Amino acid sequence: MLISIITPTFNSEKTIERNVRSIVNQTYKHFEHIIVDNISKDNTINIINKVYNECNLVNCLSVISEKDNGISEAF
């Protein structure tokens, strides 16, 4: 079974690495991680890509970076 994890973000460089590492460190690896970013102006996207590249799980990651109207729209 494929598990989908959705994470809305906006300028989350201080917290996103902990979130992403928590997901990639799970033992169950049949997942997709969809990150919906509200066009962050910090290093949020760079941090996400760094962690997924380190773990060789880039194929599990989808990043959508577009303007939205808040967390409820992102979900």
PQR file with spaces between the fields and no chain letter, atoms N, CA, C, O and H, PARSE charges and radii, in Angstrom:
ATOM       1  N    MET     1       0.839   -1.169    0.000 -0.4000 1.5000
ATOM       2  CA   MET     1       0.000    0.000    0.000 -0.0000 2.0000
ATOM       3  C    MET     1       0.894    1.245    0.000  0.5500 1.7000
ATOM       4  O    MET     1       1.846    1.334    0.775 -0.5500 1.4000
ATOM       5  N    LEU     2       0.580    2.192   -0.866 -0.4000 1.5000
ATOM       6  CA   LEU     2       1.303    3.452   -0.933 -0.0000 2.0000
ATOM       7  C    LEU     2       0.705    4.430    0.068  0.5500 1.7000
ATOM       8  O    LEU     2      -0.508    4.636    0.098 -0.5500 1.4000
ATOM       9  H    LEU     2      -0.194    2.119   -1.495  0.4000 1.0000
ATOM      10  N    ILE     3       1.549    5.021    0.871 -0.4000 1.5000
ATOM      11  CA   ILE     3       1.139    6.039    1.837 -0.0000 2.0000
ATOM      12  C    ILE     3       1.521    7.402    1.273  0.5500 1.7000
ATOM      13  O    ILE     3       2.658    7.600    0.844 -0.5500 1.4000
ATOM      14  H    ILE     3       2.534    4.853    0.846  0.4000 1.0000
ATOM      15  N    SER     4       0.574    8.347    1.270 -0.4000 1.5000
ATOM      16  CA   SER     4       0.832    9.713    0.826 -0.0000 2.0000
ATOM      17  C    SER     4       0.932   10.629    2.036  0.5500 1.7000
ATOM      18  O    SER     4       0.058   10.635    2.902 -0.5500 1.4000
ATOM      19  H    SER     4      -0.350    8.186    1.618  0.4000 1.0000
ATOM      20  N    ILE     5       2.000   11.394    2.080 -0.4000 1.5000
ATOM      21  CA   ILE     5       2.225   12.347    3.161 -0.0000 2.0000
ATOM      22  C    ILE     5       2.264   13.729    2.527  0.5500 1.7000
ATOM      23  O    ILE     5       3.043   13.970    1.604 -0.5500 1.4000
ATOM      24  H    ILE     5       2.710   11.389    1.376  0.4000 1.0000
ATOM      25  N    ILE     6       1.431   14.630    3.014 -0.4000 1.5000
ATOM      26  CA   ILE     6       1.372   15.985    2.475 -0.0000 2.0000
ATOM      27  C    ILE     6       1.871   16.951    3.540  0.5500 1.7000
ATOM      28  O    ILE     6       1.392   16.947    4.674 -0.5500 1.4000
ATOM      29  H    ILE     6       0.798   14.435    3.763  0.4000 1.0000
ATOM      30  N    THR     7       2.844   17.781    3.158 -0.4000 1.5000
ATOM      31  CA   THR     7       3.406   18.757    4.078 -0.0000 2.0000
ATOM      32  C    THR     7       3.320   20.135    3.446  0.5500 1.7000
ATOM      33  O    THR     7       4.023   20.408    2.474 -0.5500 1.4000
ATOM      34  H    THR     7       3.233   17.784    2.237  0.4000 1.0000
ATOM      35  N    PRO     8       2.466   21.019    3.983 -0.5600 1.5000
ATOM      36  CA   PRO     8       2.466   22.399    3.503  0.2800 2.0000
ATOM      37  C    PRO     8       3.617   23.159    4.159  0.5500 1.7000
ATOM      38  O    PRO     8       3.906   22.964    5.339 -0.5500 1.4000
ATOM      39  N    THR     9       4.269   24.026    3.386 -0.4000 1.5000
ATOM      40  CA   THR     9       5.390   24.788    3.933 -0.0000 2.0000
ATOM      41  C    THR     9       5.354   26.236    3.463  0.5500 1.7000
ATOM      42  O    THR     9       4.782   26.570    2.425 -0.5500 1.4000
ATOM      43  H    THR     9       4.034   24.185    2.427  0.4000 1.0000
ATOM      44  N    PHE    10       5.987   27.076    4.266 -0.4000 1.5000
ATOM      45  CA   PHE    10       6.246   28.458    3.879 -0.0000 2.0000
ATOM      46  C    PHE    10       7.346   28.984    4.790  0.5500 1.7000
ATOM      47  O    PHE    10       7.154   29.118    5.999 -0.5500 1.4000
ATOM      48  H    PHE    10       6.452   26.805    5.109  0.4000 1.0000
ATOM      49  N    ASN    11       8.483   29.277    4.209 -0.4000 1.5000
ATOM      50  CA   ASN    11       9.633   29.762    4.973 -0.0000 2.0000
ATOM      51  C    ASN    11       9.878   28.914    6.220  0.5500 1.7000
ATOM      52  O    ASN    11       9.898   29.424    7.340 -0.5500 1.4000
ATOM      53  H    ASN    11       8.639   29.169    3.227  0.4000 1.0000
ATOM      54  N    SER    12      10.063   27.625    6.006 -0.4000 1.5000
ATOM      55  CA   SER    12      10.161   26.651    7.104 -0.0000 2.0000
ATOM      56  C    SER    12      11.573   26.129    7.322  0.5500 1.7000
ATOM      57  O    SER    12      11.741   25.027    7.845 -0.5500 1.4000
ATOM      58  H    SER    12      10.047   27.211    5.096  0.4000 1.0000
ATOM      59  N    GLU    13      12.592   26.888    6.936 -0.4000 1.5000
ATOM      60  CA   GLU    13      13.954   26.374    7.019 -0.0000 2.0000
ATOM      61  C    GLU    13      14.367   25.960    8.427  0.5500 1.7000
ATOM      62  O    GLU    13      15.261   25.127    8.576 -0.5500 1.4000
ATOM      63  H    GLU    13      12.456   27.783    6.511  0.4000 1.0000
ATOM      64  N    LYS    14      13.753   26.508    9.447 -0.4000 1.5000
ATOM      65  CA   LYS    14      14.126   26.171   10.827 -0.0000 2.0000
ATOM      66  C    LYS    14      13.540   24.830   11.278  0.5500 1.7000
ATOM      67  O    LYS    14      14.044   24.234   12.229 -0.5500 1.4000
ATOM      68  H    LYS    14      13.027   27.184    9.325  0.4000 1.0000
ATOM      69  N    THR    15      12.491   24.348   10.615 -0.4000 1.5000
ATOM      70  CA   THR    15      11.806   23.143   11.080 -0.0000 2.0000
ATOM      71  C    THR    15      11.688   22.039   10.036  0.5500 1.7000
ATOM      72  O    THR    15      11.422   20.891   10.394 -0.5500 1.4000
ATOM      73  H    THR    15      12.081   24.832    9.842  0.4000 1.0000
ATOM      74  N    ILE    16      11.875   22.349    8.762 -0.4000 1.5000
ATOM      75  CA   ILE    16      11.581   21.362    7.720 -0.0000 2.0000
ATOM      76  C    ILE    16      12.538   20.177    7.731  0.5500 1.7000
ATOM      77  O    ILE    16      12.123   19.062    7.414 -0.5500 1.4000
ATOM      78  H    ILE    16      12.091   23.281    8.470  0.4000 1.0000
ATOM      79  N    GLU    17      13.774   20.377    8.077 -0.4000 1.5000
ATOM      80  CA   GLU    17      14.711   19.245    8.068 -0.0000 2.0000
ATOM      81  C    GLU    17      14.281   18.179    9.073  0.5500 1.7000
ATOM      82  O    GLU    17      14.354   16.987    8.776 -0.5500 1.4000
ATOM      83  H    GLU    17      14.110   21.282    8.335  0.4000 1.0000
ATOM      84  N    ARG    18      13.847   18.580   10.221 -0.4000 1.5000
ATOM      85  CA   ARG    18      13.378   17.606   11.226 -0.0000 2.0000
ATOM      86  C    ARG    18      12.169   16.833   10.697  0.5500 1.7000
ATOM      87  O    ARG    18      12.080   15.618   10.873 -0.5500 1.4000
ATOM      88  H    ARG    18      13.788   19.548   10.463  0.4000 1.0000
ATOM      89  N    ASN    19      11.249   17.533   10.054 -0.4000 1.5000
ATOM      90  CA   ASN    19      10.065   16.893    9.472 -0.0000 2.0000
ATOM      91  C    ASN    19      10.466   15.876    8.407  0.5500 1.7000
ATOM      92  O    ASN    19      10.015   14.731    8.436 -0.5500 1.4000
ATOM      93  H    ASN    19      11.322   18.520    9.911  0.4000 1.0000
ATOM      94  N    VAL    20      11.305   16.292    7.478 -0.4000 1.5000
ATOM      95  CA   VAL    20      11.687   15.424    6.369 -0.0000 2.0000
ATOM      96  C    VAL    20      12.497   14.226    6.869  0.5500 1.7000
ATOM      97  O    VAL    20      12.268   13.100    6.425 -0.5500 1.4000
ATOM      98  H    VAL    20      11.671   17.222    7.455  0.4000 1.0000
ATOM      99  N    ARG    21      13.417   14.448    7.764 -0.4000 1.5000
ATOM     100  CA   ARG    21      14.213   13.330    8.293 -0.0000 2.0000
ATOM     101  C    ARG    21      13.341   12.329    9.045  0.5500 1.7000
ATOM     102  O    ARG    21      13.590   11.125    8.990 -0.5500 1.4000
ATOM     103  H    ARG    21      13.603   15.362    8.125  0.4000 1.0000
ATOM     104  N    SER    22      12.334   12.815    9.739 -0.4000 1.5000
ATOM     105  CA   SER    22      11.413   11.921   10.427 -0.0000 2.0000
ATOM     106  C    SER    22      10.699   11.000    9.430  0.5500 1.7000
ATOM     107  O    SER    22      10.478    9.822    9.707 -0.5500 1.4000
ATOM     108  H    SER    22      12.132   13.794    9.784  0.4000 1.0000
ATOM     109  N    ILE    23      10.354   11.542    8.300 -0.4000 1.5000
ATOM     110  CA   ILE    23       9.658   10.744    7.281 -0.0000 2.0000
ATOM     111  C    ILE    23      10.612    9.756    6.611  0.5500 1.7000
ATOM     112  O    ILE    23      10.292    8.571    6.513 -0.5500 1.4000
ATOM     113  H    ILE    23      10.533   12.499    8.075  0.4000 1.0000
ATOM     114  N    VAL    24      11.759   10.211    6.153 -0.4000 1.5000
ATOM     115  CA   VAL    24      12.669    9.311    5.436 -0.0000 2.0000
ATOM     116  C    VAL    24      13.296    8.256    6.343  0.5500 1.7000
ATOM     117  O    VAL    24      13.777    7.236    5.850 -0.5500 1.4000
ATOM     118  H    VAL    24      12.018   11.174    6.233  0.4000 1.0000
ATOM     119  N    ASN    25      13.302    8.475    7.638 -0.4000 1.5000
ATOM     120  CA   ASN    25      13.874    7.502    8.567 -0.0000 2.0000
ATOM     121  C    ASN    25      12.895    6.416    9.006  0.5500 1.7000
ATOM     122  O    ASN    25      13.270    5.530    9.774 -0.5500 1.4000
ATOM     123  H    ASN    25      12.912    9.304    8.039  0.4000 1.0000
ATOM     124  N    GLN    26      11.675    6.466    8.546 -0.4000 1.5000
ATOM     125  CA   GLN    26      10.713    5.413    8.859 -0.0000 2.0000
ATOM     126  C    GLN    26      11.146    4.108    8.182  0.5500 1.7000
ATOM     127  O    GLN    26      11.817    4.138    7.150 -0.5500 1.4000
ATOM     128  H    GLN    26      11.370    7.186    7.922  0.4000 1.0000
ATOM     129  N    THR    27      10.772    2.993    8.748 -0.4000 1.5000
ATOM     130  CA   THR    27      11.144    1.712    8.150 -0.0000 2.0000
ATOM     131  C    THR    27      10.283    1.379    6.938  0.5500 1.7000
ATOM     132  O    THR    27      10.736    0.679    6.032 -0.5500 1.4000
ATOM     133  H    THR    27      10.227    2.969    9.586  0.4000 1.0000
ATOM     134  N    TYR    28       9.065    1.864    6.913 -0.4000 1.5000
ATOM     135  CA   TYR    28       8.183    1.627    5.766 -0.0000 2.0000
ATOM     136  C    TYR    28       8.568    2.591    4.652  0.5500 1.7000
ATOM     137  O    TYR    28       8.491    3.805    4.841 -0.5500 1.4000
ATOM     138  H    TYR    28       8.697    2.433    7.649  0.4000 1.0000
ATOM     139  N    LYS    29       8.978    2.083    3.502 -0.4000 1.5000
ATOM     140  CA   LYS    29       9.518    2.927    2.437 -0.0000 2.0000
ATOM     141  C    LYS    29       8.592    3.063    1.233  0.5500 1.7000
ATOM     142  O    LYS    29       8.978    3.670    0.234 -0.5500 1.4000
ATOM     143  H    LYS    29       9.041    1.097    3.349  0.4000 1.0000
ATOM     144  N    HIS    30       7.395    2.521    1.301 -0.4000 1.5000
ATOM     145  CA   HIS    30       6.467    2.640    0.171 -0.0000 2.0000
ATOM     146  C    HIS    30       5.576    3.859    0.403  0.5500 1.7000
ATOM     147  O    HIS    30       4.404    3.734    0.757 -0.5500 1.4000
ATOM     148  H    HIS    30       7.082    2.028    2.113  0.4000 1.0000
ATOM     149  N    PHE    31       6.160    5.040    0.195 -0.4000 1.5000
ATOM     150  CA   PHE    31       5.441    6.284    0.448 -0.0000 2.0000
ATOM     151  C    PHE    31       5.763    7.309   -0.623  0.5500 1.7000
ATOM     152  O    PHE    31       6.749    7.191   -1.351 -0.5500 1.4000
ATOM     153  H    PHE    31       7.113    5.141   -0.092  0.4000 1.0000
ATOM     154  N    GLU    32       4.915    8.307   -0.700 -0.4000 1.5000
ATOM     155  CA   GLU    32       5.207    9.495   -1.491 -0.0000 2.0000
ATOM     156  C    GLU    32       5.061   10.686   -0.557  0.5500 1.7000
ATOM     157  O    GLU    32       4.136   10.753    0.252 -0.5500 1.4000
ATOM     158  H    GLU    32       4.114    8.403   -0.108  0.4000 1.0000
ATOM     159  N    HIS    33       5.986   11.619   -0.684 -0.4000 1.5000
ATOM     160  CA   HIS    33       5.949   12.823    0.153 -0.0000 2.0000
ATOM     161  C    HIS    33       5.682   13.994   -0.779  0.5500 1.7000
ATOM     162  O    HIS    33       6.506   14.330   -1.629 -0.5500 1.4000
ATOM     163  H    HIS    33       6.738   11.564   -1.342  0.4000 1.0000
ATOM     164  N    ILE    34       4.539   14.598   -0.608 -0.4000 1.5000
ATOM     165  CA   ILE    34       4.132   15.740   -1.418 -0.0000 2.0000
ATOM     166  C    ILE    34       4.283   16.985   -0.564  0.5500 1.7000
ATOM     167  O    ILE    34       3.616   17.140    0.460 -0.5500 1.4000
ATOM     168  H    ILE    34       3.870   14.325    0.083  0.4000 1.0000
ATOM     169  N    ILE    35       5.164   17.865   -0.997 -0.4000 1.5000
ATOM     170  CA   ILE    35       5.391   19.107   -0.260 -0.0000 2.0000
ATOM     171  C    ILE    35       4.791   20.244   -1.075  0.5500 1.7000
ATOM     172  O    ILE    35       5.150   20.450   -2.234 -0.5500 1.4000
ATOM     173  H    ILE    35       5.705   17.739   -1.828  0.4000 1.0000
ATOM     174  N    VAL    36       3.879   20.972   -0.458 -0.4000 1.5000
ATOM     175  CA   VAL    36       3.237   22.117   -1.110 -0.0000 2.0000
ATOM     176  C    VAL    36       3.798   23.367   -0.456  0.5500 1.7000
ATOM     177  O    VAL    36       3.493   23.685    0.694 -0.5500 1.4000
ATOM     178  H    VAL    36       3.588   20.804    0.483  0.4000 1.0000
ATOM     179  N    ASP    37       4.620   24.061   -1.214 -0.4000 1.5000
ATOM     180  CA   ASP    37       5.336   25.222   -0.695 -0.0000 2.0000
ATOM     181  C    ASP    37       4.719   26.506   -1.254  0.5500 1.7000
ATOM     182  O    ASP    37       4.437   26.604   -2.448 -0.5500 1.4000
ATOM     183  H    ASP    37       4.868   23.803   -2.148  0.4000 1.0000
ATOM     184  N    ASN    38       4.517   27.471   -0.387 -0.4000 1.5000
ATOM     185  CA   ASN    38       3.916   28.756   -0.771 -0.0000 2.0000
ATOM     186  C    ASN    38       5.013   29.748   -1.189  0.5500 1.7000
ATOM     187  O    ASN    38       5.078   30.870   -0.685 -0.5500 1.4000
ATOM     188  H    ASN    38       4.745   27.392    0.583  0.4000 1.0000
ATOM     189  N    ILE    39       5.865   29.314   -2.111 -0.4000 1.5000
ATOM     190  CA   ILE    39       6.966   30.115   -2.650 -0.0000 2.0000
ATOM     191  C    ILE    39       7.832   30.698   -1.518  0.5500 1.7000
ATOM     192  O    ILE    39       7.937   31.913   -1.352 -0.5500 1.4000
ATOM     193  H    ILE    39       5.812   28.403   -2.520  0.4000 1.0000
ATOM     194  N    SER    40       8.435   29.802   -0.760 -0.4000 1.5000
ATOM     195  CA   SER    40       9.313   30.222    0.331 -0.0000 2.0000
ATOM     196  C    SER    40      10.458   31.078   -0.183  0.5500 1.7000
ATOM     197  O    SER    40      10.958   30.877   -1.290 -0.5500 1.4000
ATOM     198  H    SER    40       8.350   28.815   -0.895  0.4000 1.0000
ATOM     199  N    LYS    41      10.858   32.024    0.630 -0.4000 1.5000
ATOM     200  CA   LYS    41      11.945   32.932    0.271 -0.0000 2.0000
ATOM     201  C    LYS    41      13.232   32.579    1.030  0.5500 1.7000
ATOM     202  O    LYS    41      14.218   33.313    0.952 -0.5500 1.4000
ATOM     203  H    LYS    41      10.452   32.188    1.529  0.4000 1.0000
ATOM     204  N    ASP    42      13.225   31.471    1.755 -0.4000 1.5000
ATOM     205  CA   ASP    42      14.403   31.045    2.503 -0.0000 2.0000
ATOM     206  C    ASP    42      14.951   29.754    1.876  0.5500 1.7000
ATOM     207  O    ASP    42      14.757   29.522    0.682 -0.5500 1.4000
ATOM     208  H    ASP    42      12.425   30.875    1.818  0.4000 1.0000
ATOM     209  N    ASN    43      15.618   28.932    2.648 -0.4000 1.5000
ATOM     210  CA   ASN    43      16.244   27.705    2.142 -0.0000 2.0000
ATOM     211  C    ASN    43      15.392   26.451    2.291  0.5500 1.7000
ATOM     212  O    ASN    43      15.919   25.340    2.235 -0.5500 1.4000
ATOM     213  H    ASN    43      15.775   29.120    3.618  0.4000 1.0000
ATOM     214  N    THR    44      14.108   26.608    2.476 -0.4000 1.5000
ATOM     215  CA   THR    44      13.224   25.456    2.683 -0.0000 2.0000
ATOM     216  C    THR    44      13.400   24.401    1.597  0.5500 1.7000
ATOM     217  O    THR    44      13.649   23.236    1.908 -0.5500 1.4000
ATOM     218  H    THR    44      13.680   27.510    2.521  0.4000 1.0000
ATOM     219  N    ILE    45      13.277   24.780    0.346 -0.4000 1.5000
ATOM     220  CA   ILE    45      13.348   23.821   -0.761 -0.0000 2.0000
ATOM     221  C    ILE    45      14.737   23.188   -0.857  0.5500 1.7000
ATOM     222  O    ILE    45      14.851   21.989   -1.113 -0.5500 1.4000
ATOM     223  H    ILE    45      13.075   25.726    0.093  0.4000 1.0000
ATOM     224  N    ASN    46      15.775   23.967   -0.658 -0.4000 1.5000
ATOM     225  CA   ASN    46      17.145   23.431   -0.698 -0.0000 2.0000
ATOM     226  C    ASN    46      17.355   22.371    0.369  0.5500 1.7000
ATOM     227  O    ASN    46      17.993   21.349    0.115 -0.5500 1.4000
ATOM     228  H    ASN    46      15.682   24.941   -0.450  0.4000 1.0000
ATOM     229  N    ILE    47      16.828   22.605    1.547 -0.4000 1.5000
ATOM     230  CA   ILE    47      16.964   21.650    2.657 -0.0000 2.0000
ATOM     231  C    ILE    47      16.229   20.361    2.329  0.5500 1.7000
ATOM     232  O    ILE    47      16.760   19.272    2.547 -0.5500 1.4000
ATOM     233  H    ILE    47      16.310   23.434    1.753  0.4000 1.0000
ATOM     234  N    ILE    48      15.035   20.469    1.818 -0.4000 1.5000
ATOM     235  CA   ILE    48      14.243   19.288    1.447 -0.0000 2.0000
ATOM     236  C    ILE    48      15.008   18.451    0.418  0.5500 1.7000
ATOM     237  O    ILE    48      15.165   17.241    0.583 -0.5500 1.4000
ATOM     238  H    ILE    48      14.603   21.353    1.641  0.4000 1.0000
ATOM     239  N    ASN    49      15.477   19.102   -0.632 -0.4000 1.5000
ATOM     240  CA   ASN    49      16.204   18.388   -1.687 -0.0000 2.0000
ATOM     241  C    ASN    49      17.482   17.749   -1.156  0.5500 1.7000
ATOM     242  O    ASN    49      17.822   16.633   -1.549 -0.5500 1.4000
ATOM     243  H    ASN    49      15.350   20.085   -0.766  0.4000 1.0000
ATOM     244  N    LYS    50      18.195   18.444   -0.267 -0.4000 1.5000
ATOM     245  CA   LYS    50      19.434   17.910    0.304 -0.0000 2.0000
ATOM     246  C    LYS    50      19.169   16.607    1.047  0.5500 1.7000
ATOM     247  O    LYS    50      19.886   15.626    0.850 -0.5500 1.4000
ATOM     248  H    LYS    50      17.918   19.351    0.052  0.4000 1.0000
ATOM     249  N    VAL    51      18.153   16.587    1.891 -0.4000 1.5000
ATOM     250  CA   VAL    51      17.858   15.393    2.688 -0.0000 2.0000
ATOM     251  C    VAL    51      17.441   14.232    1.795  0.5500 1.7000
ATOM     252  O    VAL    51      17.918   13.111    1.973 -0.5500 1.4000
ATOM     253  H    VAL    51      17.571   17.384    2.051  0.4000 1.0000
ATOM     254  N    TYR    52      16.558   14.489    0.842 -0.4000 1.5000
ATOM     255  CA   TYR    52      16.108   13.405   -0.035 -0.0000 2.0000
ATOM     256  C    TYR    52      17.238   12.879   -0.916  0.5500 1.7000
ATOM     257  O    TYR    52      17.301   11.680   -1.184 -0.5500 1.4000
ATOM     258  H    TYR    52      16.169   15.399    0.698  0.4000 1.0000
ATOM     259  N    ASN    53      18.120   13.749   -1.363 -0.4000 1.5000
ATOM     260  CA   ASN    53      19.275   13.297   -2.147 -0.0000 2.0000
ATOM     261  C    ASN    53      20.219   12.453   -1.307  0.5500 1.7000
ATOM     262  O    ASN    53      20.723   11.435   -1.780 -0.5500 1.4000
ATOM     263  H    ASN    53      18.069   14.723   -1.145  0.4000 1.0000
ATOM     264  N    GLU    54      20.462   12.858   -0.077 -0.4000 1.5000
ATOM     265  CA   GLU    54      21.326   12.091    0.835 -0.0000 2.0000
ATOM     266  C    GLU    54      20.791   10.684    1.060  0.5500 1.7000
ATOM     267  O    GLU    54      21.561    9.730    1.179 -0.5500 1.4000
ATOM     268  H    GLU    54      20.052   13.686    0.307  0.4000 1.0000
ATOM     269  N    CYS    55      19.490   10.561    1.116 -0.4000 1.5000
ATOM     270  CA   CYS    55      18.853    9.277    1.442 -0.0000 2.0000
ATOM     271  C    CYS    55      18.510    8.448    0.201  0.5500 1.7000
ATOM     272  O    CYS    55      17.960    7.353    0.317 -0.5500 1.4000
ATOM     273  H    CYS    55      18.865   11.335    1.019  0.4000 1.0000
ATOM     274  N    ASN    56      18.830    8.966   -0.969 -0.4000 1.5000
ATOM     275  CA   ASN    56      18.490    8.282   -2.223 -0.0000 2.0000
ATOM     276  C    ASN    56      16.997    7.953   -2.326  0.5500 1.7000
ATOM     277  O    ASN    56      16.616    6.876   -2.784 -0.5500 1.4000
ATOM     278  H    ASN    56      19.277    9.855   -1.063  0.4000 1.0000
ATOM     279  N    LEU    57      16.175    8.885   -1.898 -0.4000 1.5000
ATOM     280  CA   LEU    57      14.726    8.701   -1.966 -0.0000 2.0000
ATOM     281  C    LEU    57      14.054    9.792   -2.806  0.5500 1.7000
ATOM     282  O    LEU    57      12.879   10.095   -2.603 -0.5500 1.4000
ATOM     283  H    LEU    57      16.484    9.760   -1.525  0.4000 1.0000
ATOM     284  N    VAL    58      14.779   10.367   -3.726 -0.4000 1.5000
ATOM     285  CA   VAL    58      14.245   11.463   -4.540 -0.0000 2.0000
ATOM     286  C    VAL    58      12.994   11.028   -5.296  0.5500 1.7000
ATOM     287  O    VAL    58      12.103   11.843   -5.533 -0.5500 1.4000
ATOM     288  H    VAL    58      15.734   10.121   -3.891  0.4000 1.0000
ATOM     289  N    ASN    59      12.918    9.752   -5.678 -0.4000 1.5000
ATOM     290  CA   ASN    59      11.740    9.267   -6.404 -0.0000 2.0000
ATOM     291  C    ASN    59      10.480    9.265   -5.541  0.5500 1.7000
ATOM     292  O    ASN    59       9.383    9.098   -6.075 -0.5500 1.4000
ATOM     293  H    ASN    59      13.643    9.091   -5.485  0.4000 1.0000
ATOM     294  N    CYS    60      10.600    9.443   -4.244 -0.4000 1.5000
ATOM     295  CA   CYS    60       9.444    9.497   -3.336 -0.0000 2.0000
ATOM     296  C    CYS    60       8.948   10.926   -3.112  0.5500 1.7000
ATOM     297  O    CYS    60       7.958   11.137   -2.412 -0.5500 1.4000
ATOM     298  H    CYS    60      11.491    9.579   -3.811  0.4000 1.0000
ATOM     299  N    LEU    61       9.627   11.896   -3.699 -0.4000 1.5000
ATOM     300  CA   LEU    61       9.366   13.300   -3.390 -0.0000 2.0000
ATOM     301  C    LEU    61       8.728   14.028   -4.560  0.5500 1.7000
ATOM     302  O    LEU    61       9.155   13.889   -5.706 -0.5500 1.4000
ATOM     303  H    LEU    61      10.432   11.724   -4.267  0.4000 1.0000
ATOM     304  N    SER    62       7.689   14.815   -4.249 -0.4000 1.5000
ATOM     305  CA   SER    62       7.097   15.757   -5.198 -0.0000 2.0000
ATOM     306  C    SER    62       6.989   17.093   -4.497  0.5500 1.7000
ATOM     307  O    SER    62       6.436   17.185   -3.401 -0.5500 1.4000
ATOM     308  H    SER    62       7.342   14.928   -3.318  0.4000 1.0000
ATOM     309  N    VAL    63       7.520   18.133   -5.128 -0.4000 1.5000
ATOM     310  CA   VAL    63       7.444   19.474   -4.552 -0.0000 2.0000
ATOM     311  C    VAL    63       6.625   20.346   -5.486  0.5500 1.7000
ATOM     312  O    VAL    63       6.914   20.455   -6.678 -0.5500 1.4000
ATOM     313  H    VAL    63       7.970   18.058   -6.018  0.4000 1.0000
ATOM     314  N    ILE    64       5.602   20.962   -4.924 -0.4000 1.5000
ATOM     315  CA   ILE    64       4.784   21.929   -5.645 -0.0000 2.0000
ATOM     316  C    ILE    64       5.049   23.274   -4.995  0.5500 1.7000
ATOM     317  O    ILE    64       4.745   23.469   -3.818 -0.5500 1.4000
ATOM     318  H    ILE    64       5.367   20.873   -3.956  0.4000 1.0000
ATOM     319  N    SER    65       5.615   24.201   -5.754 -0.4000 1.5000
ATOM     320  CA   SER    65       5.923   25.507   -5.201 -0.0000 2.0000
ATOM     321  C    SER    65       5.135   26.554   -5.988  0.5500 1.7000
ATOM     322  O    SER    65       5.495   26.926   -7.105 -0.5500 1.4000
ATOM     323  H    SER    65       5.862   24.042   -6.710  0.4000 1.0000
ATOM     324  N    GLU    66       4.061   27.009   -5.375 -0.4000 1.5000
ATOM     325  CA   GLU    66       3.205   28.000   -6.017 -0.0000 2.0000
ATOM     326  C    GLU    66       2.491   28.821   -4.962  0.5500 1.7000
ATOM     327  O    GLU    66       2.333   28.381   -3.823 -0.5500 1.4000
ATOM     328  H    GLU    66       3.769   26.707   -4.468  0.4000 1.0000
ATOM     329  N    LYS    67       2.071   29.988   -5.334 -0.4000 1.5000
ATOM     330  CA   LYS    67       1.352   30.873   -4.415 -0.0000 2.0000
ATOM     331  C    LYS    67       0.023   30.235   -4.045  0.5500 1.7000
ATOM     332  O    LYS    67      -0.721   29.778   -4.913 -0.5500 1.4000
ATOM     333  H    LYS    67       2.199   30.346   -6.259  0.4000 1.0000
ATOM     334  N    ASP    68      -0.266   30.208   -2.757 -0.4000 1.5000
ATOM     335  CA   ASP    68      -1.567   29.736   -2.297 -0.0000 2.0000
ATOM     336  C    ASP    68      -2.097   30.673   -1.220  0.5500 1.7000
ATOM     337  O    ASP    68      -1.435   31.639   -0.842 -0.5500 1.4000
ATOM     338  H    ASP    68       0.338   30.580   -2.052  0.4000 1.0000
ATOM     339  N    ASN    69      -3.275   30.382   -0.739 -0.4000 1.5000
ATOM     340  CA   ASN    69      -3.927   31.253    0.247 -0.0000 2.0000
ATOM     341  C    ASN    69      -3.892   30.650    1.646  0.5500 1.7000
ATOM     342  O    ASN    69      -4.826   30.828    2.428 -0.5500 1.4000
ATOM     343  H    ASN    69      -3.813   29.596   -1.046  0.4000 1.0000
ATOM     344  N    GLY    70      -2.815   29.939    1.958 -0.4000 1.5000
ATOM     345  CA   GLY    70      -2.680   29.428    3.319 -0.0000 2.0000
ATOM     346  C    GLY    70      -2.715   27.920    3.388  0.5500 1.7000
ATOM     347  O    GLY    70      -2.836   27.229    2.377 -0.5500 1.4000
ATOM     348  H    GLY    70      -2.056   29.795    1.323  0.4000 1.0000
ATOM     349  N    ILE    71      -2.608   27.434    4.599 -0.4000 1.5000
ATOM     350  CA   ILE    71      -2.450   26.006    4.854 -0.0000 2.0000
ATOM     351  C    ILE    71      -3.648   25.180    4.383  0.5500 1.7000
ATOM     352  O    ILE    71      -3.465   24.076    3.871 -0.5500 1.4000
ATOM     353  H    ILE    71      -2.510   27.996    5.420  0.4000 1.0000
ATOM     354  N    SER    72      -4.860   25.690    4.544 -0.4000 1.5000
ATOM     355  CA   SER    72      -6.026   24.897    4.125 -0.0000 2.0000
ATOM     356  C    SER    72      -6.045   24.709    2.617  0.5500 1.7000
ATOM     357  O    SER    72      -6.421   23.638    2.138 -0.5500 1.4000
ATOM     358  H    SER    72      -5.009   26.587    4.960  0.4000 1.0000
ATOM     359  N    GLU    73      -5.653   25.713    1.867 -0.4000 1.5000
ATOM     360  CA   GLU    73      -5.594   25.548    0.405 -0.0000 2.0000
ATOM     361  C    GLU    73      -4.476   24.593    0.017  0.5500 1.7000
ATOM     362  O    GLU    73      -4.627   23.821   -0.929 -0.5500 1.4000
ATOM     363  H    GLU    73      -5.348   26.583    2.256  0.4000 1.0000
ATOM     364  N    ALA    74      -3.373   24.632    0.721 -0.4000 1.5000
ATOM     365  CA   ALA    74      -2.268   23.729    0.434 -0.0000 2.0000
ATOM     366  C    ALA    74      -2.681   22.277    0.603  0.5500 1.7000
ATOM     367  O    ALA    74      -2.309   21.422   -0.201 -0.5500 1.4000
ATOM     368  H    ALA    74      -3.250   25.259    1.490  0.4000 1.0000
ATOM     369  N    PHE    75      -3.459   21.996    1.662 -0.4000 1.5000
ATOM     370  CA   PHE    75      -3.947   20.627    1.861 -0.0000 2.0000
ATOM     371  C    PHE    75      -4.959   20.287    0.804  0.5500 1.7000
ATOM     372  O    PHE    75      -5.493   19.178    0.794 -0.5500 1.4000
ATOM     373  H    PHE    75      -3.761   22.690    2.315  0.4000 1.0000
